Amino acid sequence: MTGADETEFIRNLTLNQSRLYAFILSLTGNSARAEDILQDTNVVLWQKSCEFTPGTNFTAWIFKVAYLQVMAHRQRSNREKIIFDSGMLPDLSAEAGEKLSDLESQQRTLQQCLDKLSERQRDVIRRRYSAGATIKKIADELALSADAIKQLLFRTRLALIECVKRKTAAENA
């Protein structure tokens, strides 16, 4: 693997960590177990990185490796009570993949709607939800009243809701 391929592989793996965890969690139903399997999966993915063909579906490949790791983990932990039959895993795997695809679509729609907001609206949304700032802190930083920030957030959320509804309706039409 060339340095550029390795860099691309690491970038793709990093970008897909939350999806990979969600996929594993959907198959295990246990967050601690999912974290352990995610660690094992990352090791296997790194070991098998030379087997990935650039230009093919990276997400499908890592999901397949994760699925195999879940199956291996289930076999190793056969002393534990099995919550559901292993025969159900392929169905759960397919359904989880569909749900993650839906989530990605919803995230793209939300991002498109966020991009339509004014710079001020995006800034307040970012401060509140990405940075986790309190309304009081945002008000202090922007030299506005807390009520003004609450009103701005309320109107911005309404605009986002309406935008997402319109885009979703247009996609489903």
Buried (B, 14 or more C-beta within 10 A) or exposed (E): EEEEEEEBBEEBBEEBEEBBBBBBBBBBEBEEBBBBBBEBBBEBBEEEBEEBEEEEEBBEBBBEBBBEBBBBBBEEEEEEEEEEEEEEBEEBBEEBBEEBEEEEEEEEBBEEBBEEBEEEBBBBBEBBEEEEBEBEBBBEEBEBEBEBBEEBBEEBBEBBEEBBEEBEEEEEE
